[in-house]
Amino acid sequence: MLSDLEIAQQAEMRPIVDVASDAGIQREELKLYGDHMAKVDLSILDRLADEPDAKFILVTAITPTPLGEGKTVVTLGLAQAMRHIGKKAMATMREPSMGPTFGIKGGACGGGYAQAVPMEDINLHFTGDIHAVGATNNLLAAMIDGSLWHKNPLNIDPFSISWNRGVDMNDVALRNMVIGLGGRSGGWPREAQFDITVASEVMAILALTSGLTDIRERFGRIQVAYDRDGNPVTAEDLDAAGAMTVLMKDAIKPNLCQQLDNGPIFVHAGPFANIAIGTNSILADRIAVKLADYVVTEAGFGADCGAEKFLNIKCRVGELKPSAVVIVATVRALKMHGGAFEFKPGRKPPMDEIVKPNMPALRAGCANLAKHIENMGKMGLPVVVSLNAFPTDTQEELDVVQEEALAAGAKAAVETRVHSDGGPGGVELAEAVVEVCAQDNDFKFLYPLDAPIKEKIETIAVEIYGADGVEYSPIAERNISQFTKQGLDNLPICMAKTHLSLSHDPLLKGRPTGFTVPIRDIRPSLGAGFLYPLCGEMRTMPGLPTRPAAVDVDIDEDGTTVGLF
């Protein structure tokens, strides 16, 4: 089989104006970025306001492993399969970050014959949205330090500054540093940090905003520090919010691309769900649900990360109601969760153990799948399990996973082969999802907003992760007390935790029990509209592996990109 890049480079793409026209988007609503990408003006929402909403399908996954379970592949393949069976369907997905593209994970345009194209552009600079997020984030950071340098008129306490700089790359050296060295001309010396750009609050605001006026208001609410009297200091206080809005004026418009079957797809905002919200934009979804009869979207990492935040934060803010949840699973990942083998990110996979049948480990690992199905049920949503099949899977293994999924409460569990076969490889999944979408569900949020901060954190930890409880560091205790005094206890919670385990500990596989989740800090994201607890050793700046994916990326003698997956 050809590589993902070769498949994408051989794709016969249609002009994006034709893709848009077939989707119901008018030419004057497009801002073209070449022949195959365009931004869609937000005025389309007014034109489509009276159109009925589509069925809204969330694709999530079991706890991921370094092998990759194919969640984006299934998201894109399901949309293709829907169109293959005659449904008017559209996908919405997150924008890839160059951190994982050049790190361990690789790109985020799907794979095989279930991809978004032009893959190279989307995975790299695309339409510049992530660059705009980084510039907007760093403008605010520069204005904070500029204010300190110019005699600190806002009386900011430098030790209270919580706003970090950002760069869209995995760079471990930027996790902790001292800035402002070099004497009077070098600024105000203080400790500082970088986050990866896509974990910035600016990116979360882009994902959750309802429009240009709203994003201006959200930027103004961003809390960056406290003054020496204990009062919050915001981006509005620094007179930064207006310029930040101008920098995001184009980035706020969703990006229209196409899939390998030339069907439309919105690629906008995102992507990390372990240290950020991990969803595409509400704006993209709001447009898509007016254009199609079925919209397939995704949330980052496992259902305990992305789906939990998608349902409790994004759906609440965007007034979105999912019709069904698709949970992606693989035999190989479930065997790993059952203890058949170990595989750490950046290491060479133990292929002999991965492909060797191990029924006891497979059944044990299905406990992880069962927990995710159970969690979606707690929020009243029906689940279809997409068993992303590999050529080395035996029929006995596939049958076991289907049996365990149905026993755990899934409405259906079907084999999916969209990676190798495109839309036709997902027909059974598409038919199962259509059937489930035709039924009513009892979607509800996991917690009420008026619950105390600790109660909301503990509800997520106990109900979703399966923890015995939560313990708080002194810093976390202090900040919870401060936020409660500020009246911020009515905000939802965006947990930052490892994606490699249901727990806070990446080494605990399967369905761990008997653990307590440590909250080492909790930060305000008032522009995004949530509080942001940090679980255990979770970092907001990833590092590169021993052999990063960037090593394989190059150009050939014709100037064509090679090695990009």
HURATA-V473183 format. One record per pair of residues at least 24 apart in sequence whose ideal C-beta (glycine too) atoms are under 6 Angstrom apart, sorted by the first residue. I is the first residue (numbers start at 1). J is the second residue. D is the distance in Angstrom with one decimal. If there is no record, write none. Layout:
i=<I | I>
j=<J | J>
d=<D | D>
//
This chain:
i=<4 | 4 | 5 | 5 | 8 | 8 | 8 | 11 | 11 | 13 | 14 | 19 | 19 | 20 | 23 | 23 | 24 | 33 | 36 | 37 | 38 | 39 | 39 | 40 | 40 | 40 | 42 | 44 | 48 | 51 | 53 | 54 | 54 | 54 | 54 | 54 | 55 | 55 | 55 | 56 | 56 | 56 | 57 | 57 | 57 | 58 | 58 | 59 | 59 | 60 | 60 | 60 | 60 | 60 | 61 | 61 | 62 | 62 | 62 | 62 | 62 | 63 | 63 | 63 | 64 | 64 | 64 | 65 | 65 | 66 | 66 | 67 | 69 | 69 | 69 | 70 | 71 | 71 | 72 | 72 | 73 | 73 | 73 | 73 | 74 | 74 | 74 | 75 | 75 | 76 | 76 | 76 | 77 | 77 | 77 | 78 | 78 | 78 | 79 | 80 | 80 | 80 | 80 | 81 | 81 | 81 | 81 | 82 | 82 | 83 | 84 | 84 | 85 | 87 | 88 | 88 | 89 | 89 | 90 | 90 | 90 | 90 | 91 | 91 | 92 | 92 | 92 | 92 | 92 | 92 | 93 | 93 | 93 | 94 | 94 | 94 | 95 | 95 | 96 | 97 | 97 | 97 | 98 | 99 | 99 | 99 | 99 | 102 | 102 | 102 | 103 | 103 | 103 | 104 | 104 | 104 | 106 | 106 | 107 | 111 | 112 | 112 | 113 | 113 | 114 | 114 | 115 | 116 | 116 | 116 | 120 | 122 | 127 | 129 | 130 | 130 | 132 | 132 | 132 | 133 | 133 | 133 | 133 | 134 | 134 | 134 | 135 | 136 | 136 | 136 | 136 | 137 | 137 | 137 | 138 | 140 | 140 | 141 | 143 | 143 | 144 | 145 | 148 | 149 | 149 | 154 | 154 | 155 | 155 | 156 | 156 | 156 | 157 | 157 | 158 | 160 | 160 | 161 | 162 | 163 | 164 | 164 | 164 | 165 | 166 | 166 | 166 | 167 | 168 | 170 | 170 | 170 | 172 | 174 | 175 | 194 | 195 | 195 | 196 | 198 | 198 | 199 | 199 | 199 | 199 | 201 | 201 | 201 | 204 | 204 | 204 | 205 | 205 | 206 | 207 | 207 | 207 | 207 | 208 | 208 | 208 | 215 | 216 | 218 | 219 | 219 | 219 | 221 | 221 | 222 | 223 | 223 | 254 | 254 | 261 | 271 | 273 | 273 | 273 | 273 | 274 | 274 | 274 | 275 | 275 | 277 | 277 | 278 | 279 | 279 | 282 | 301 | 303 | 303 | 304 | 304 | 305 | 308 | 309 | 311 | 312 | 312 | 312 | 313 | 313 | 321 | 322 | 323 | 324 | 324 | 324 | 324 | 325 | 325 | 325 | 326 | 326 | 327 | 327 | 327 | 328 | 328 | 329 | 329 | 329 | 330 | 331 | 331 | 334 | 334 | 334 | 335 | 335 | 335 | 337 | 337 | 337 | 337 | 338 | 338 | 338 | 346 | 346 | 355 | 357 | 362 | 362 | 366 | 367 | 367 | 368 | 368 | 370 | 371 | 373 | 373 | 373 | 375 | 377 | 379 | 379 | 380 | 380 | 380 | 380 | 381 | 381 | 382 | 382 | 382 | 383 | 384 | 384 | 384 | 384 | 384 | 385 | 385 | 386 | 386 | 387 | 388 | 389 | 389 | 411 | 449 | 450 | 452 | 453 | 453 | 456 | 457 | 457 | 460 | 461 | 465 | 465 | 466 | 467 | 467 | 468 | 469 | 470 | 471 | 471 | 472 | 473 | 475 | 476 | 476 | 476 | 479 | 491 | 491 | 492 | 493 | 494 | 494 | 495 | 496 | 496 | 497 | 497 | 504 | 504>
j=<111 | 565 | 564 | 565 | 115 | 117 | 119 | 117 | 260 | 117 | 262 | 258 | 264 | 256 | 264 | 291 | 291 | 127 | 118 | 257 | 256 | 253 | 255 | 253 | 254 | 256 | 211 | 287 | 290 | 290 | 289 | 289 | 292 | 293 | 294 | 295 | 294 | 323 | 437 | 295 | 322 | 323 | 296 | 324 | 433 | 322 | 325 | 298 | 326 | 299 | 303 | 306 | 307 | 327 | 302 | 328 | 302 | 329 | 368 | 369 | 372 | 302 | 368 | 502 | 301 | 302 | 499 | 333 | 336 | 343 | 345 | 332 | 328 | 330 | 333 | 388 | 298 | 328 | 108 | 110 | 110 | 111 | 114 | 419 | 328 | 386 | 416 | 296 | 298 | 110 | 114 | 259 | 114 | 418 | 426 | 296 | 426 | 429 | 296 | 259 | 261 | 422 | 423 | 423 | 426 | 427 | 430 | 294 | 430 | 263 | 423 | 424 | 430 | 294 | 292 | 293 | 292 | 294 | 264 | 288 | 292 | 295 | 265 | 296 | 266 | 280 | 284 | 285 | 288 | 297 | 267 | 280 | 298 | 270 | 271 | 280 | 267 | 270 | 123 | 168 | 198 | 271 | 168 | 169 | 170 | 196 | 542 | 548 | 549 | 550 | 170 | 544 | 548 | 345 | 346 | 545 | 549 | 565 | 565 | 419 | 419 | 420 | 260 | 422 | 418 | 419 | 260 | 257 | 259 | 265 | 561 | 267 | 255 | 251 | 168 | 197 | 247 | 248 | 251 | 197 | 200 | 202 | 203 | 166 | 168 | 197 | 247 | 202 | 244 | 247 | 248 | 166 | 200 | 202 | 165 | 235 | 240 | 165 | 238 | 240 | 224 | 187 | 188 | 187 | 188 | 233 | 237 | 227 | 228 | 225 | 227 | 233 | 226 | 228 | 190 | 225 | 226 | 225 | 523 | 224 | 193 | 194 | 195 | 194 | 195 | 197 | 200 | 194 | 197 | 542 | 543 | 544 | 543 | 541 | 541 | 541 | 540 | 541 | 541 | 271 | 272 | 272 | 275 | 276 | 540 | 525 | 527 | 528 | 276 | 277 | 528 | 527 | 528 | 269 | 269 | 277 | 279 | 281 | 282 | 317 | 528 | 245 | 245 | 527 | 244 | 245 | 527 | 526 | 527 | 527 | 524 | 526 | 283 | 284 | 423 | 300 | 300 | 301 | 305 | 306 | 301 | 305 | 499 | 496 | 540 | 309 | 494 | 306 | 310 | 314 | 318 | 499 | 372 | 375 | 464 | 502 | 499 | 464 | 494 | 379 | 445 | 446 | 492 | 492 | 530 | 443 | 381 | 437 | 382 | 433 | 436 | 437 | 376 | 381 | 383 | 384 | 386 | 372 | 383 | 385 | 386 | 388 | 369 | 385 | 387 | 388 | 393 | 397 | 362 | 365 | 366 | 361 | 362 | 365 | 365 | 368 | 509 | 510 | 362 | 364 | 365 | 545 | 546 | 392 | 394 | 397 | 400 | 404 | 510 | 511 | 510 | 511 | 408 | 511 | 408 | 409 | 410 | 464 | 409 | 444 | 446 | 441 | 442 | 443 | 444 | 441 | 443 | 411 | 436 | 441 | 410 | 411 | 412 | 432 | 433 | 436 | 410 | 413 | 416 | 429 | 415 | 416 | 415 | 417 | 436 | 490 | 490 | 489 | 480 | 489 | 493 | 493 | 533 | 495 | 517 | 502 | 503 | 502 | 515 | 517 | 516 | 516 | 517 | 516 | 518 | 519 | 520 | 521 | 519 | 521 | 522 | 522 | 530 | 531 | 530 | 531 | 530 | 532 | 533 | 534 | 538 | 535 | 538 | 535 | 536>
d=<4.7 | 4.3 | 5.0 | 5.4 | 5.7 | 5.3 | 3.7 | 5.0 | 5.5 | 5.9 | 4.8 | 4.9 | 5.3 | 6.0 | 4.2 | 5.4 | 4.9 | 5.0 | 5.2 | 5.6 | 5.0 | 4.0 | 5.8 | 6.0 | 5.3 | 5.4 | 5.9 | 5.8 | 3.8 | 4.3 | 4.6 | 4.4 | 4.8 | 5.2 | 5.6 | 4.7 | 4.9 | 4.3 | 4.2 | 5.4 | 5.1 | 5.4 | 4.8 | 5.2 | 5.9 | 4.9 | 5.0 | 4.6 | 4.6 | 5.3 | 4.3 | 5.9 | 4.0 | 5.8 | 5.4 | 4.3 | 5.9 | 4.8 | 5.3 | 5.2 | 5.6 | 4.4 | 5.4 | 5.8 | 5.6 | 5.7 | 5.9 | 4.6 | 5.1 | 5.5 | 4.5 | 5.6 | 5.3 | 5.1 | 5.3 | 4.3 | 6.0 | 4.7 | 5.8 | 4.8 | 4.8 | 5.0 | 4.8 | 5.2 | 4.8 | 4.9 | 5.9 | 5.7 | 4.3 | 4.2 | 4.4 | 5.7 | 3.5 | 2.5 | 4.5 | 5.0 | 5.5 | 5.9 | 4.6 | 5.9 | 4.9 | 5.7 | 3.5 | 4.6 | 3.2 | 5.4 | 3.8 | 5.3 | 4.9 | 5.2 | 3.7 | 5.9 | 5.4 | 5.4 | 5.1 | 4.4 | 5.6 | 4.3 | 5.3 | 4.8 | 4.0 | 5.4 | 4.5 | 4.8 | 4.5 | 5.0 | 4.8 | 5.5 | 5.1 | 4.5 | 5.5 | 5.7 | 5.7 | 2.4 | 4.0 | 4.8 | 5.6 | 4.9 | 4.8 | 5.7 | 4.5 | 5.4 | 5.0 | 5.4 | 4.4 | 5.0 | 5.9 | 5.8 | 5.5 | 3.8 | 4.6 | 5.4 | 5.4 | 5.0 | 5.5 | 5.0 | 5.6 | 5.1 | 5.5 | 5.8 | 3.5 | 5.8 | 5.9 | 3.7 | 4.2 | 5.9 | 5.4 | 5.5 | 5.7 | 5.3 | 5.5 | 5.9 | 5.3 | 4.4 | 5.2 | 5.7 | 5.7 | 5.7 | 4.0 | 5.5 | 6.0 | 4.8 | 5.0 | 5.1 | 5.9 | 4.3 | 5.5 | 5.0 | 4.8 | 4.5 | 5.5 | 4.4 | 4.5 | 4.8 | 5.4 | 5.6 | 5.0 | 4.7 | 4.9 | 4.6 | 5.6 | 5.4 | 4.0 | 5.2 | 5.6 | 5.6 | 5.9 | 4.4 | 5.2 | 5.0 | 5.8 | 5.6 | 5.5 | 4.9 | 4.8 | 4.7 | 4.2 | 4.4 | 5.6 | 4.0 | 4.5 | 6.0 | 4.7 | 4.9 | 5.2 | 4.1 | 4.7 | 5.7 | 4.0 | 4.4 | 5.6 | 4.9 | 3.6 | 5.9 | 4.8 | 5.6 | 4.3 | 5.7 | 5.5 | 5.4 | 5.4 | 5.6 | 4.6 | 4.5 | 5.0 | 4.7 | 5.7 | 5.2 | 5.9 | 4.9 | 3.8 | 5.0 | 5.2 | 4.8 | 4.1 | 5.5 | 5.6 | 5.0 | 5.9 | 5.1 | 5.9 | 6.0 | 4.4 | 4.1 | 4.6 | 5.8 | 5.8 | 4.6 | 4.8 | 4.0 | 4.7 | 4.9 | 5.5 | 4.0 | 5.8 | 6.0 | 2.9 | 4.6 | 4.2 | 3.4 | 5.7 | 5.4 | 4.1 | 4.6 | 5.0 | 5.3 | 5.9 | 4.2 | 5.1 | 5.1 | 3.8 | 3.8 | 4.3 | 5.8 | 5.2 | 5.5 | 5.3 | 5.4 | 5.8 | 5.5 | 5.5 | 5.4 | 5.7 | 4.9 | 5.9 | 5.5 | 5.9 | 4.3 | 5.5 | 5.7 | 4.5 | 5.3 | 4.8 | 4.9 | 5.1 | 5.1 | 5.2 | 5.5 | 5.6 | 5.3 | 4.9 | 5.6 | 5.2 | 5.9 | 5.7 | 5.0 | 4.7 | 4.7 | 5.6 | 3.6 | 5.7 | 4.8 | 5.2 | 5.7 | 3.6 | 4.5 | 4.7 | 4.5 | 5.8 | 3.5 | 3.1 | 2.9 | 5.5 | 4.2 | 5.6 | 5.9 | 5.7 | 3.8 | 5.5 | 4.0 | 5.3 | 5.4 | 3.7 | 4.8 | 4.5 | 5.2 | 5.4 | 5.3 | 5.7 | 5.9 | 5.9 | 5.7 | 3.5 | 4.7 | 4.9 | 5.7 | 5.7 | 4.9 | 5.0 | 5.6 | 4.8 | 5.8 | 4.8 | 5.1 | 5.5 | 5.7 | 4.7 | 3.9 | 4.6 | 5.4 | 5.1 | 5.4 | 4.7 | 5.5 | 5.1 | 5.0 | 5.8 | 5.9 | 5.1 | 5.0 | 4.8 | 5.8 | 5.8 | 5.9 | 4.4 | 5.2 | 5.9 | 5.8 | 5.6 | 4.7 | 5.6 | 5.2 | 4.9 | 5.4 | 5.3 | 4.9 | 4.8 | 5.2 | 4.6 | 5.6 | 5.1 | 4.8 | 5.3 | 5.2 | 4.8 | 5.7 | 4.4 | 5.2 | 5.5 | 4.9 | 4.9 | 3.8 | 5.5 | 4.3 | 3.9>
//
